[in-house]
């Protein structure tokens, strides 16, 4: 993977909207910009609730991204 690209993993029903469980996109500086780019490339995500994890930690606010970090798109969890 090139340094100016980031790898994104998608799980659950989110894979249906991005057509893959893993893909790369151009590097962005933070998670707010990442969401904007995802919504541009995959408009179906706008209507879905999902969490973003950066390096295996779920983030709830805008978070700075570093080169080489791992991004995961996580569907809502249900317990039981």
Secondary structure by P-SEA (a helix, b strand, c coil): ccccbbbbbbccccccccccccccccccccaaaaaaaaaaaccccccccccccccccccccccccccbbbbbbbcccccc
